[in-house]
């Protein structure tokens, strides 16, 4: 294989706020994902498709080290390793980066016996296609997997991502280079041109031509993410965070794709833990380590309106509202907060649960039928 150099070596000079948030999200998600799978799966897989060199010039770890160190430092590590083998596949095209990454991995010392790390110099999409081909030949399923896909460029084939989603209990965390992608969409290239074929491959269809028509940046992003989710055939597509550079222009999007309700809930929880005000944007001037004078809070007005609208349609059990909010941006905890406030105001009432007092009926555990009082 001819040696490839890193086309963007300056990327590793600075550890930007966006890198910081990306890695915080990976750390948060894997802290929950490892035990959700590791206690029963027998084998768990983490894949980093564009693994890089391991560390930035600032000394901050890259995503492969973040993923591995999250397991090594996990409070349930030993119990998890007694139940499952954890495999890490780090794919990187640049031979220089592979050498640097292996050096950083070696510096971690000996790993526990049931943690296996494979670092390979290759094209990520070719490697994943070969893995899927082998699985099909063997009529096998992929082990539960989390793939972090953080390429230089936006040419990520939706057909490959859809095949991965079908191959097993697979979750994808994708960095979308939105600015360049949106510029190409806006050009509306003619059918059968190279640019048009590229967009067809990225979205898995030609729906980008008809379904991404928004007049505001937020509308276009929402439409594009919906079309991406359809092309990848994911049950849940979660826009996690935007990287904003200068003014309000979005440079990158982090998007999570999963077929798991638990996966959707976990990623929503992680993004709210980093952005408690609900403004899921990272600015180039943001310092994630700077303490805040005031803890930001979410705007509960839209949640309140949503709860009232749901209960206007019909009385619902508390857990039905929890299930319904999964499709929205908010969390179950936001619903709980609104429910308690509405109860305090006398706007809602709970049917008494047999064997419980009126006060003890108004709890999540009791799961009462809730109705508007007026």
C-alpha positions as CSV (number, residue, x, y, z in Angstrom):
1,X,0.0,0.0,0.0
2,X,1.4,3.4,-0.9
3,X,2.0,5.7,2.1
4,X,-0.5,8.5,2.5
5,X,0.1,11.7,4.2
6,X,-2.4,13.6,6.3
7,X,-4.0,16.2,4.0
8,X,-4.8,18.5,6.9
9,X,-1.9,18.3,9.4
10,X,-2.7,21.8,10.8
11,X,-6.0,20.2,12.2
12,X,-3.9,18.8,15.0
13,X,-2.4,22.1,16.1
14,X,-5.3,23.4,18.2
15,X,-7.9,21.7,20.4
16,X,-11.0,23.7,19.4
17,X,-14.2,24.1,21.4
18,X,-15.9,21.8,18.8
19,X,-13.3,19.0,19.4
20,X,-13.9,19.5,23.1
21,X,-17.6,19.0,22.8
22,X,-17.3,16.1,20.3
23,X,-15.2,14.2,22.8
24,X,-17.4,15.2,25.8
25,X,-20.4,13.7,23.9
26,X,-18.5,10.5,23.0
27,X,-17.4,10.2,26.6
28,X,-20.9,10.8,28.0
29,X,-22.5,8.4,25.5
30,X,-20.1,5.6,25.9
31,X,-20.3,5.8,29.7
32,X,-23.9,4.8,29.3
33,X,-23.6,2.7,26.2
34,X,-20.8,0.3,27.5
35,X,-22.9,-1.0,30.4
36,X,-26.2,-1.1,28.3
37,X,-24.5,-3.6,26.0
38,X,-21.5,-5.0,27.9
39,X,-23.5,-6.8,30.5
40,X,-25.2,-9.1,28.0
41,X,-23.8,-8.9,24.5
42,X,-20.6,-11.0,24.9
43,X,-18.8,-8.8,22.4
44,X,-19.0,-5.0,21.9
45,X,-17.3,-3.0,19.1
46,X,-16.2,0.6,18.9
47,X,-15.1,1.9,15.4
48,X,-13.3,5.1,14.7
49,X,-13.3,5.6,10.9
50,X,-10.9,8.5,10.7
51,X,-8.9,7.9,13.8
52,X,-6.1,10.5,13.4
53,X,-2.9,10.6,15.4
54,X,-4.1,10.0,18.9
55,X,-3.3,13.4,20.5
56,X,-3.4,17.1,19.5
57,X,-0.3,19.3,19.9
58,X,-2.0,20.7,23.0
59,X,-1.8,17.2,24.6
60,X,-5.5,16.6,24.5
61,X,-6.6,13.1,23.4
62,X,-8.2,12.3,20.1
63,X,-11.4,10.3,19.9
64,X,-9.7,6.8,19.9
65,X,-8.1,7.6,23.2
66,X,-11.3,9.1,24.6
67,X,-13.2,5.9,23.7
68,X,-10.6,3.6,25.1
69,X,-10.0,5.6,28.3
70,X,-13.7,5.9,28.9
71,X,-13.8,2.1,29.3
72,X,-10.6,1.9,31.3
73,X,-11.9,4.4,33.8
74,X,-15.5,3.1,33.9
75,X,-16.7,2.3,37.4
76,X,-18.1,-1.1,36.2
77,X,-15.1,-1.9,34.0
78,X,-14.2,-5.2,35.7
79,X,-17.7,-6.5,35.8
80,X,-18.2,-5.5,32.1
81,X,-15.0,-7.3,31.1
82,X,-16.2,-10.4,32.9
83,X,-19.3,-10.4,30.7
84,X,-18.0,-9.2,27.3
85,X,-15.0,-8.7,25.1
86,X,-14.5,-5.0,24.0
87,X,-13.1,-4.5,20.5
88,X,-11.7,-1.2,19.3
89,X,-11.1,-0.8,15.5
90,X,-9.2,2.4,14.7
91,X,-9.0,3.1,10.9
92,X,-6.7,5.8,9.5
93,X,-5.4,6.5,6.0
94,X,-2.3,8.4,6.9
95,X,0.7,6.3,7.7
96,X,2.2,9.1,9.8
97,X,-0.9,9.4,11.8
98,X,-1.1,5.6,12.3
99,X,2.4,5.5,13.7
100,X,1.6,8.4,16.0
101,X,-1.6,6.8,17.2
102,X,0.1,3.5,17.9
103,X,2.7,5.3,19.9
104,X,0.0,6.9,22.0
105,X,-1.8,3.6,22.5
106,X,1.5,1.9,23.5
107,X,2.0,4.6,26.2
108,X,-1.2,3.4,27.9
109,X,0.6,0.3,28.9
110,X,-0.8,-3.3,29.0
111,X,-4.5,-3.4,28.5
112,X,-6.9,-5.8,30.3
113,X,-7.2,-9.2,28.6
114,X,-10.6,-8.7,27.2
115,X,-9.9,-5.3,25.6
116,X,-8.7,-5.8,22.0
117,X,-7.4,-2.9,19.9
118,X,-6.8,-3.1,16.1
119,X,-5.2,-0.1,14.4
120,X,-5.2,-0.3,10.7
121,X,-3.9,1.9,7.9
122,X,-6.7,1.9,5.3
123,X,-9.6,3.6,3.7
124,X,-12.4,3.5,6.2
125,X,-15.2,2.9,3.8
126,X,-13.4,0.2,1.9
127,X,-12.6,-1.5,5.2
128,X,-16.2,-1.3,6.4
129,X,-17.5,-2.6,3.1
130,X,-15.2,-5.6,3.3
131,X,-16.3,-6.3,6.9
132,X,-20.0,-6.3,5.7
133,X,-19.2,-8.5,2.8
134,X,-17.5,-11.1,5.1
135,X,-20.6,-11.0,7.4
136,X,-22.9,-11.6,4.5
137,X,-20.8,-14.6,3.3
138,X,-20.9,-16.1,6.8
139,X,-24.6,-15.2,7.3
140,X,-23.5,-13.5,10.5
141,X,-24.5,-10.4,12.3
142,X,-22.2,-7.6,13.5
143,X,-21.6,-7.3,17.2
144,X,-23.3,-4.4,18.9
145,X,-21.3,-1.4,17.6
146,X,-20.8,2.3,17.9
147,X,-19.2,4.0,14.9
148,X,-17.8,7.5,15.1
149,X,-17.5,8.8,11.5
150,X,-15.6,12.1,11.4
151,X,-14.2,12.5,7.8
152,X,-12.5,15.3,6.0
153,X,-15.2,16.1,3.5
154,X,-18.9,15.2,3.2
155,X,-18.8,12.3,0.8
156,X,-20.1,9.6,3.2
157,X,-22.1,7.1,1.3
158,X,-25.6,6.6,2.7
159,X,-25.9,3.1,1.2
160,X,-22.9,2.0,3.3
161,X,-24.3,3.5,6.5
162,X,-27.7,1.9,5.8
163,X,-26.0,-1.5,5.3
164,X,-24.2,-1.0,8.6
165,X,-27.5,-0.2,10.4
166,X,-29.0,-3.4,9.0
167,X,-26.0,-5.5,10.0
168,X,-26.8,-5.6,13.7
169,X,-27.4,-3.4,16.7
170,X,-25.3,-0.6,15.2
171,X,-25.2,3.1,16.1
172,X,-23.6,5.9,14.0
173,X,-22.3,9.2,15.3
174,X,-21.5,11.3,12.2
175,X,-19.8,14.6,11.7
176,X,-21.5,16.3,8.7
177,X,-19.5,19.0,6.9
178,X,-22.6,21.1,6.5
179,X,-21.3,24.3,4.9
180,X,-19.8,22.6,1.9
181,X,-22.7,20.1,1.6
182,X,-25.3,22.9,1.7
183,X,-23.4,25.0,-0.9
184,X,-23.5,22.0,-3.3
185,X,-27.2,21.5,-2.6
186,X,-28.0,25.1,-3.3
187,X,-26.3,24.8,-6.7
188,X,-29.1,22.3,-7.7
189,X,-26.7,20.5,-10.1
190,X,-28.4,18.9,-13.1
191,X,-29.3,15.2,-13.1
192,X,-26.6,12.8,-14.3
193,X,-23.8,15.3,-13.5
194,X,-21.0,14.3,-11.1
195,X,-22.2,16.7,-8.4
196,X,-25.7,15.4,-8.6
197,X,-24.5,11.8,-8.3
198,X,-22.4,12.8,-5.3
199,X,-25.5,14.2,-3.5
200,X,-27.5,11.1,-4.5
201,X,-24.8,9.0,-2.8
202,X,-24.6,11.2,0.3
203,X,-28.4,11.2,0.9
204,X,-29.2,7.7,-0.5
205,X,-31.7,9.2,-2.9
206,X,-32.5,12.3,-5.0
207,X,-34.9,13.7,-2.3
208,X,-32.3,16.4,-1.6
209,X,-33.5,18.0,-4.8
210,X,-37.1,18.4,-3.7
211,X,-37.1,18.1,0.1
212,X,-34.4,20.6,1.1
213,X,-36.0,23.9,0.2
214,X,-36.0,25.8,3.5
215,X,-35.5,29.6,3.5
216,X,-33.7,29.7,6.8
217,X,-30.5,27.9,7.9
218,X,-32.4,26.0,10.6
219,X,-35.1,24.9,8.2
220,X,-32.5,23.6,5.7
221,X,-30.6,21.8,8.4
222,X,-33.7,20.1,9.7
223,X,-34.8,19.1,6.2
224,X,-31.3,17.7,5.3
225,X,-31.1,15.7,8.5
226,X,-34.5,14.2,7.9
227,X,-33.5,13.2,4.3
228,X,-30.2,11.7,5.6
229,X,-32.1,9.7,8.2
230,X,-34.4,8.3,5.5
231,X,-31.5,7.4,3.3
232,X,-29.7,5.6,6.1
233,X,-33.0,4.0,7.2
234,X,-32.6,4.9,10.9
235,X,-35.5,4.7,13.3
236,X,-34.1,7.7,15.2
237,X,-32.1,10.6,13.7
238,X,-30.9,13.0,16.4
239,X,-29.3,16.3,15.4
240,X,-26.9,16.7,18.4
241,X,-25.0,19.9,18.0
242,X,-23.9,22.5,15.5
243,X,-20.5,24.1,15.2
244,X,-21.0,27.8,14.5
245,X,-18.1,29.9,13.1
246,X,-18.5,33.6,12.8
247,X,-22.0,35.0,13.2
248,X,-24.6,32.3,13.0
249,X,-23.3,30.2,10.0
250,X,-23.2,26.5,10.8
251,X,-19.9,24.8,9.8
252,X,-20.4,21.3,11.0
253,X,-23.3,19.1,12.3
254,X,-23.0,16.1,14.7
255,X,-25.8,13.7,14.0
256,X,-26.7,10.4,15.8
257,X,-28.4,7.5,14.0
258,X,-29.9,4.6,15.9
259,X,-32.6,2.0,15.8
260,X,-32.7,1.8,19.6
261,X,-35.1,3.8,21.8
262,X,-32.5,3.6,24.6
263,X,-29.9,5.0,22.2
264,X,-32.1,7.9,21.3
265,X,-32.8,8.7,25.0
266,X,-29.1,8.4,25.9
267,X,-27.9,10.8,23.2
268,X,-30.6,13.3,24.0
269,X,-29.6,13.1,27.7
270,X,-25.9,13.7,26.8
271,X,-26.6,16.8,24.7
272,X,-28.8,18.3,27.3
273,X,-26.1,17.7,29.9
274,X,-23.7,19.8,27.9
275,X,-26.3,22.4,26.7
276,X,-28.8,22.8,29.6
277,X,-30.3,25.9,28.0
278,X,-31.3,23.9,24.9
279,X,-29.1,26.0,22.5
280,X,-27.2,23.1,20.9
281,X,-24.6,25.2,19.2
282,X,-20.8,25.5,19.8
283,X,-19.2,28.7,18.9
284,X,-15.5,29.1,18.0
285,X,-15.1,31.5,21.0
286,X,-16.7,29.2,23.5
287,X,-14.5,28.0,26.4
288,X,-16.1,24.8,27.7
289,X,-13.9,24.9,30.9
290,X,-14.9,28.4,31.9
291,X,-17.2,28.4,34.9
292,X,-20.5,30.1,34.5
293,X,-21.8,32.8,36.9
294,X,-25.4,31.5,36.4
295,X,-26.4,28.0,35.5
296,X,-28.3,28.2,32.2
297,X,-31.8,26.7,32.2
298,X,-34.1,25.4,29.5
299,X,-37.1,27.3,28.3
300,X,-40.0,25.2,29.6
301,X,-42.7,27.1,27.8
302,X,-42.7,24.9,24.6
303,X,-42.7,21.7,26.8
304,X,-45.7,23.1,28.7
305,X,-47.6,23.9,25.5
306,X,-46.8,20.4,24.2
307,X,-48.0,18.6,27.4
308,X,-51.3,20.6,27.4
309,X,-51.8,19.9,23.7
310,X,-51.3,16.1,24.3
311,X,-53.7,16.0,27.2
312,X,-56.3,18.0,25.2
313,X,-56.4,15.2,22.7
314,X,-57.1,12.6,25.4
315,X,-56.2,11.7,29.0
316,X,-52.8,9.9,29.0
317,X,-50.8,7.9,31.5
318,X,-47.5,9.5,32.7
319,X,-45.4,6.9,30.9
320,X,-47.3,7.5,27.7
321,X,-46.1,11.1,27.8
322,X,-42.6,9.8,28.4
323,X,-42.8,7.6,25.3
324,X,-44.3,10.4,23.2
325,X,-41.6,12.9,24.2
326,X,-38.9,10.7,22.7
327,X,-39.7,12.1,19.3
328,X,-39.3,15.6,20.5
329,X,-36.2,17.5,21.6
330,X,-36.9,17.5,25.3
331,X,-36.3,14.9,28.0
332,X,-38.6,13.0,30.3
333,X,-37.3,15.1,33.2
334,X,-38.6,18.2,31.4
335,X,-42.0,16.6,31.2
336,X,-41.9,15.7,34.9
337,X,-41.0,19.3,35.8
338,X,-43.9,20.7,33.7
339,X,-46.3,18.1,35.1
340,X,-45.5,19.0,38.7
341,X,-46.0,22.7,37.9
342,X,-49.4,22.1,36.2
343,X,-50.5,20.0,39.1
344,X,-49.5,22.8,41.5
345,X,-51.5,25.3,39.4
346,X,-54.6,23.0,39.4
347,X,-54.4,22.6,35.6
348,X,-54.2,18.8,35.7
349,X,-55.4,16.0,37.9
350,X,-54.4,12.4,38.3
351,X,-56.9,9.5,38.6
352,X,-56.4,7.8,42.0
353,X,-54.5,4.5,41.6
354,X,-56.0,1.6,43.6
355,X,-54.2,1.1,46.9
356,X,-52.6,4.6,46.8
357,X,-53.7,7.9,48.3
358,X,-54.4,10.8,46.0
359,X,-50.9,12.3,46.7
360,X,-49.1,9.0,46.1
361,X,-51.0,8.5,42.9
362,X,-49.3,11.5,41.4
363,X,-46.0,9.9,40.9
364,X,-44.1,8.4,37.9
365,X,-44.0,5.0,39.5
366,X,-47.8,4.9,40.0
367,X,-48.2,5.9,36.3
368,X,-51.7,7.4,36.8
369,X,-54.0,8.6,34.1
370,X,-53.6,12.3,33.7
371,X,-56.2,14.7,32.5
372,X,-56.7,18.5,32.2
373,X,-59.1,20.0,34.7
374,X,-60.4,22.6,32.3
